[in-house]
Amino acid sequence: MPEPPTERTAAHGTNASDDAPDDTPRVGALMRADVPTVRPGDSIATVARTLAESGLPGVPVLDGDEIVGIITESDLIAREADVELPTVVPFLDALFLADAGRDYDDEIRHVLATTAADLMTSPVYNIRSTATLSQVATLMLDRRVNPVPVVDATGRLIGIVSRADLVRVIARLESEGVSDVSEAQPRGTGSTLG
């Protein structure tokens, strides 16, 4: 199978050769086009709210039109707070300590001052809308990324695809009795198929 048409965002993707037939399902038919994003200077609260409202496992970080990073639920949950609490605690523990009424005001203010730029993973793996579903699945598994931003030839964000989107395709195929994903034809646009 050819390599997926992808690279880190800094390189704005690449045009990998694709030997798949023209009727092979493509990422463009599956991707969610209304992509929630955050900016590098956005607060941790804004990032958390955007993630929660989007229903996606991650959101791209944009500086202008350029994808400079991505923040996933895992990034947010696993972030270690750089504060002097009784022991080094995960970011969320520091927030819960604040709710418990302990007097760690300076440390909590420091944690709450964390921005999207502090949390994001950069550079970002992305994929073109012309990539096959197998190619995006391979990228997700090999690089352990979820979700994957979808970009046009100039590297501009045009959509996003997640593992859940691929799972919905598999579930639909099973219900339709299709045994091979290459026979599948994604229906509709956005994150909800069919």
Buried (B, 14 or more C-beta within 10 A) or exposed (E): EBBBBBBBBEEBBEEBEBEBEEEBBBBBBBBBBEBBBBBBEBBBEBBBBBBEEBEBBBBBBBEEEBBBBBBBBEBBEEBEBEBEBEEEBEBBBBBEBBEEEBEBEEBBEBBBEBBBBBBBBBBBBBBBBBBBBBBBBBBBEEEEBBBBBBBBEEBEBBBBBBBEBBEBBBEBBEEEEBEEBEEBEBEEBEBEBE
